[in-house]
Amino acid sequence: MRRISGFLMYGVVAVALSAAGLLVGQGVAQASGTTLWVSTATTVSGNGTSCADPGFNTIQSAITAAPAGATIDVCAGNYTEQLQITQSVTIVGLGNVQVTLPAAPVDSTTACDTAKGTGAFQPDQDGIAICGNADVTLNNIVVDAAWPSSTCDDSLYGILVGGGATLTFTDSAVTAAGAYPLNGCQGGVGLQVGMSWTKPVEVGHLSMSDSWVSGYQKNGVTIDGLHSSASITYTTVTGAGPTQQIAQNGIQVSNGANAYIATSTITGNECSDNAAPCGSNGLTDSQSAGILFYAAERGNFVEDDVISDNDMGLYYSADPKTGRIKNPQVTLTGDEFVDNRYEGVTLDQGVASISSCTFKRGDVGIEVLQYSGQTFGSFSVASYDHFASTRHATVEVLSDRASGDEAGTFTITHSNIYNGKVRDNSENLPIIHKFDTK
């Protein structure tokens, strides 16, 4: 189906989250008590004692010298380098600290970047590679990983996390990842956490708060692979807006990963509808998603987010290989889906729960897809939701009406759908109303 191939980075593209959405890291931090100083001032012997008297002029040289558990204080400045981190370390920016790619970036060489399976694509190039049994903190750091616009590579990452590593990313930003300006190639992810295509799967964990991601070519944040996980709170992910170059996604959770996404803003992921194969038809066209769940593990929560100005706010499909899902894999609670131009939420096969959410404007509030090729139907539910000013339908079941389409249901209860149309062109996927305001 063209919808999926338009979303996922490679055609198809947790255990670490508790029921409350709390991240449990896999790395083991060691508190060494050592502090190293990095600045552009003349270095002194030892680790340094201040920005005026640093031990190092580059962040990588400090990382290389640091014992596990050390703190690296980085003084204000622009550091043109690619970083590779394989031990637990805390890196703190003092003032405006930016890590910028060299003019000619080189291939990254950690065990994660060269793992079996990565050879199916171009060699990895990372702004920052974090690999191994480590807890790494980046605080007040800006990563500018912009490659020349002529670069066409599937494996370009602002930050890559693998090998069981955990990244804590706070008060920080990724302002570019991938070719700039956009060139339509499928590489360029702000934060890539885990990789399902390696053998064995490269697992990564992310705890992200009070941060920003923008300037990416394909995805802002990708959480991928069995046991990879993320907690993303108070974060803003912003796409390029309407573009003819590519179908971007703000946050992707896929292939056995899971995530807790709360109190965040995801916006600006739009593929111009005059640039085929993008368009408004949920069955036949590719579209950009604010948040995309594909074959994710159980236990995904999206709470109190603002998801606006995307082609579709959120897309969900269970893994077609698992068989019919009985319980929700994704739970949406208290989210605002505003001005997503085609669909607020798009539901493919599987079960999602949508409660106490608001849908404003756009073509369709909630769209349920039914098409030849699904291996089981959709049985999602919605309750206590509010819909306003949708142009085409409040709730829609959109079916290709092919022979053998999988049966399903969509149940909506206690919701305000006043003045909104409900449309269902399927033969065997009814919309069930209970106690709605109609």
C-alpha positions in Angstrom: 0.0 0.0 0.0 1.4 3.4 -0.9 0.6 5.0 2.4 3.1 2.8 4.3 5.9 3.0 1.8 5.5 6.7 1.9 6.0 6.8 5.6 8.7 4.5 6.7 12.3 5.1 6.1 13.3 1.8 4.6 10.0 0.4 3.3 9.1 -1.3 6.6 10.6 0.0 9.0 9.2 -2.0 25.5 9.9 -3.2 27.7 11.8 -0.2 29.2 8.7 1.9 29.7 6.6 1.2 32.7 2.8 1.5 32.6 3.3 5.1 33.8 5.6 5.8 30.9 8.8 6.1 32.9 12.0 5.3 31.2 14.3 2.7 32.6 17.8 3.0 31.1 19.9 0.0 30.3 23.3 1.6 30.8 25.2 1.7 34.1 26.5 5.1 35.1 29.7 5.3 37.1 30.2 8.5 39.2 33.9 9.2 38.8 33.6 12.8 40.3 36.0 13.9 37.5 35.2 17.2 35.6 36.9 18.1 32.4 36.8 21.5 30.8 36.5 22.3 27.0 36.9 25.8 25.5 38.7 27.6 22.7 41.1 29.2 25.1 44.7 28.1 25.4 44.8 24.7 27.2 46.6 24.0 30.4 47.9 20.7 31.7 45.5 18.2 33.3 41.7 18.5 32.8 41.5 22.2 33.3 39.7 24.3 35.9 37.6 26.8 34.0 36.6 28.2 30.6 39.7 30.5 30.8 41.9 27.5 31.7 40.6 24.4 29.9 42.2 21.1 29.5 40.8 20.5 26.0 39.9 22.5 22.8 37.6 19.8 21.4 34.8 17.9 22.9 35.9 14.6 21.4 39.4 14.9 22.9 37.7 15.3 26.3 35.4 12.4 25.7 38.4 10.2 24.8 40.2 11.2 28.0 37.2 11.0 30.3 36.7 8.1 32.7 33.3 6.6 32.9 30.9 8.8 34.8 32.8 12.0 34.3 31.3 15.4 33.6 32.5 17.5 30.6 31.8 21.2 30.9 31.8 22.8 27.4 32.2 26.5 27.3 30.3 28.7 24.8 31.3 28.3 21.2 30.8 26.5 18.0 32.6 23.1 17.9 33.0 21.7 14.4 33.4 18.0 14.9 31.6 14.6 14.9 31.4 12.9 18.3 31.6 9.2 19.2 30.7 8.3 22.8 31.0 4.7 24.2 31.1 5.3 27.9 28.8 6.9 30.5 29.4 10.7 30.5 27.6 13.9 31.2 28.2 16.8 28.7 27.0 20.2 29.9 27.0 23.3 27.7 27.9 26.5 29.5 26.3 29.3 27.5 25.6 28.9 23.8 27.3 25.6 22.7 26.8 24.2 19.2 28.2 21.1 17.7 28.4 21.5 13.9 29.3 18.9 11.2 32.6 19.4 9.4 32.3 20.5 5.8 33.2 17.0 4.7 31.6 14.6 7.3 33.2 11.2 7.6 31.7 7.7 8.2 31.0 6.9 11.9 32.9 3.9 13.2 31.3 2.8 16.5 30.2 -0.9 16.8 26.6 0.4 16.3 27.4 2.1 13.0 29.2 -0.9 11.6 26.8 -3.6 13.0 25.7 -6.5 10.7 22.9 -5.2 8.6 24.0 -1.6 8.3 25.8 -2.6 5.1 22.4 -2.8 3.3 22.5 1.0 3.2 25.1 3.7 2.8 27.6 3.9 5.7 26.3 5.7 8.8 27.3 9.3 9.3 26.4 10.8 12.7 26.7 14.2 14.3 26.9 12.3 17.6 27.1 8.5 17.9 26.3 7.0 21.3 26.9 3.3 21.4 27.3 0.7 24.1 26.4 0.0 27.7 26.4 3.6 28.7 24.2 6.4 30.3 24.9 9.6 28.4 23.5 13.1 29.3 23.5 16.0 26.9 22.4 19.2 28.6 22.2 22.7 26.9 23.8 21.4 23.7 22.7 22.3 20.1 23.5 19.8 17.3 23.6 21.2 13.8 24.0 18.2 11.5 23.4 19.7 8.1 25.0 17.8 5.2 25.5 19.5 1.8 22.3 19.5 -0.3 24.0 17.2 -2.9 24.3 14.4 -0.3 21.9 11.5 -0.9 22.4 8.9 1.9 19.9 6.8 3.9 22.0 6.8 7.0 22.4 10.4 8.2 21.7 11.1 11.9 22.0 14.1 14.1 22.3 11.7 17.0 22.4 7.9 16.9 21.7 5.9 20.1 22.4 2.1 20.0 24.1 -0.8 21.7 21.8 -0.6 24.7 22.8 3.0 25.5 20.5 5.5 27.2 20.5 9.2 26.2 19.1 11.8 28.5 18.6 14.9 26.3 17.5 18.0 28.2 17.3 21.7 27.4 19.0 20.9 24.1 18.2 21.0 20.4 18.8 19.3 17.0 18.5 22.1 14.5 19.4 20.2 11.3 19.8 16.5 10.3 20.3 15.5 6.7 20.8 17.3 3.5 20.1 21.0 3.6 18.2 22.4 1.7 16.0 19.3 1.4 16.6 17.2 -1.6 14.0 14.4 -1.3 16.5 11.6 -0.3 15.3 9.4 2.5 18.1 10.0 5.0 18.2 12.6 7.7 16.8 11.9 11.2 17.3 14.2 14.1 17.5 11.5 16.8 17.7 7.8 15.7 17.1 5.6 18.8 17.6 1.9 18.0 17.9 0.2 14.6 15.6 -2.7 13.7 17.5 -3.6 10.6 20.7 -4.8 12.3 21.4 -8.3 13.5 20.9 -8.4 16.4 18.7 -5.4 16.8 20.6 -2.3 18.0 18.6 -1.2 21.1 18.5 2.4 22.2 16.7 4.4 25.0 15.8 8.1 25.1 14.7 10.4 27.9 14.0 13.7 26.3 12.6 16.9 27.9 12.5 20.6 27.4 14.1 20.3 24.0 13.6 21.1 20.3 14.0 19.2 17.0 13.8 20.9 13.6 15.6 21.0 10.3 15.4 17.2 9.7 14.9 15.8 6.2 13.0 12.6 7.0 12.1 12.2 10.7 12.5 14.3 13.7 12.8 11.5 16.2 12.7 7.7 15.4 12.4 5.0 18.0 12.9 1.7 16.3 13.5 -1.9 17.1 12.3 -4.4 19.7 13.0 -3.2 23.3 14.0 0.4 22.2 12.0 3.0 24.1 11.6 6.7 24.7 10.0 9.2 27.1 9.5 12.5 25.3 8.1 15.4 27.3 7.9 19.2 27.0 9.5 18.9 23.6 8.8 20.7 20.3 9.3 18.8 17.0 8.8 21.0 13.9 8.9 19.9 10.3 9.6 21.9 7.2 6.0 22.8 6.5 4.5 22.2 3.0 7.3 20.7 0.8 7.4 19.0 -2.5 10.6 17.2 -1.6 9.5 14.5 0.9 6.9 13.1 3.3 8.4 13.9 6.7 7.3 12.5 10.1 7.7 14.3 13.4 8.1 11.2 15.7 8.1 7.6 14.5 7.8 4.6 16.8 8.2 1.3 15.0 9.1 -2.4 14.8 8.7 -3.4 18.5 9.7 -0.1 20.1 7.4 1.9 22.4 7.2 5.5 23.7 5.5 7.8 26.1 4.9 11.2 24.4 3.4 13.9 26.6 3.0 17.7 26.9 4.8 18.2 23.6 4.1 20.0 20.3 4.5 18.3 17.0 3.9 20.4 13.9 4.8 21.3 10.3 5.0 17.9 8.7 3.3 18.4 5.3 3.9 16.9 1.9 2.6 19.2 -0.8 -0.4 17.6 -2.5 0.7 18.9 -5.9 3.8 16.7 -5.6 2.9 13.0 -6.4 2.6 10.6 -4.6 1.4 13.0 -1.9 -2.2 14.0 -1.5 -5.4 13.9 0.4 -6.7 10.4 -0.2 -5.9 8.3 2.8 -6.0 5.0 0.8 -3.9 5.9 -2.2 -1.7 8.9 -1.3 1.4 9.3 0.8 1.1 11.8 3.7 3.3 13.2 6.4 2.5 12.4 10.0 3.0 14.3 13.2 3.4 11.0 15.1 3.6 7.6 13.4 3.2 4.2 15.1 3.9 1.2 13.0 4.3 -2.3 14.4 5.1 -0.8 17.8 5.2 -2.8 21.0 2.3 -2.5 23.5 2.2 0.3 26.1 2.4 3.5 24.0 0.9 6.6 25.5 0.3 10.0 23.8 -1.0 12.5 26.4 -1.8 16.2 26.5 0.1 17.0 23.3 -0.7 19.6 20.7 -0.4 18.0 17.3 -1.1 20.6 14.6 -0.5 21.6 10.9 0.5 18.2 9.7 -1.0 16.2 6.8 -2.3 13.9 9.5 -1.8 14.3 13.2 -1.2 10.7 14.1 -1.1 7.4 12.2 -1.4 4.0 13.8 -1.0 0.4 12.5 -0.3 -2.7 14.4 2.2 -5.2 13.1 0.6 -7.2 10.3 2.5 -10.3 11.4 1.0 -10.5 14.9 -2.6 -11.4 14.1 -5.6 -9.7 15.5 -5.0 -7.3 18.5 -7.3 -7.6 21.4 -6.2 -4.6 23.6 -5.1 -1.1 22.6 -1.4 -0.8 21.7 -1.6 3.0 21.6 -3.6 5.2 24.0 -4.3 8.8 23.2 -5.6 11.0 26.1 -6.2 14.7 26.3 -4.5 15.6 23.0 -5.4 18.5 20.7 -5.4 17.7 17.0 -5.7 21.1 15.4 -5.5 22.2 11.7 -4.1 18.9 10.5 -5.2 19.4 6.9 -6.3 15.9 6.0 -6.9 13.7 9.1 -6.5 14.3 12.8 -6.0 10.6 13.5 -5.7 7.8 10.9 -6.3 4.3 12.2 -5.1 1.3 10.2 -5.4 -2.3 11.4 -5.2 -3.0 15.2 -6.7 -1.4 18.3 -6.1 2.2 19.6 -7.9 4.1 22.3 -8.7 7.8 21.9 -10.2 9.6 24.8 -10.8 13.2 25.9 -9.2 14.5 22.8 -10.1 17.6 20.7 -10.3 17.7 16.9 -10.5 21.1 15.2 -10.6 21.8 11.5 -9.0 19.7 8.8 -10.9 17.4 6.4 -11.6 14.5 8.8 -11.3 14.1 12.6 -10.8 10.4 12.9 -10.4 8.2 9.7 -10.5 4.4 9.8 -8.9 2.7 6.8 -10.0 -0.6 5.3 -8.2 -2.0 2.3 -7.1 -5.2 0.6 -3.8 -6.2 2.1 -4.6 -5.8 5.8 -4.2 -9.0 7.7 -6.8 -8.1 10.3 -9.3 -5.3 10.9 -9.5 -2.2 13.0 -11.3 -2.4 16.3 -10.4 1.0 17.8 -12.5 2.9 20.2 -13.0 6.6 21.1 -14.7 8.2 24.0 -15.4 11.7 25.5 -13.9 13.4 22.5 -14.9 16.7 21.0 -15.0 17.6 17.3 -15.4 21.0 15.7 -15.3 22.4 12.2 -14.2 19.4 10.2 -14.7 20.0 6.5 -15.5 16.5 5.2 -16.4 14.3 8.2 -16.1 14.0 11.9 -15.5 10.3 11.7 -15.0 8.3 8.5 -14.5 4.7 7.6 -12.7 4.8 4.2 -12.8 1.5 2.4 -11.6 0.3 -1.0 -14.6 -2.1 -0.9 -12.5 -4.9 -2.2 -13.6 -8.5 -2.0 -12.3 -10.1 1.2 -11.7 -6.9 3.2 -11.1 -7.7 6.8 -14.1 -7.0 9.1 -13.8 -4.6 12.0 -15.6 -2.0 14.1 -15.1 1.6 15.2 -16.9 2.4 18.5 -17.4 6.0 19.6 -19.1 6.9 22.9 -20.0 9.9 25.0 -18.5 12.2 22.3 -19.6 15.6 21.0 -20.0 15.2 17.3 -22.7 17.8 16.9 -23.0 19.2 13.4 -20.3 16.8 12.2 -21.0 14.2 9.4 -20.3 10.6 10.0 -19.4 8.7 6.9 -18.9 4.9 6.3 -18.5 3.5 2.8 -17.5 0.0 4.0 -19.7 -3.1 4.0 -18.4 -4.7 7.2 -16.7 -2.1 9.4 -19.6 -0.3 11.1 -19.3 2.9 13.2 -21.0 2.1 16.5 -22.5 5.1 18.4 -23.2 5.0 22.1 -24.4 8.0 24.0 -23.0 10.5 21.5 -24.3 14.1 21.1 -25.3 14.1 17.4 
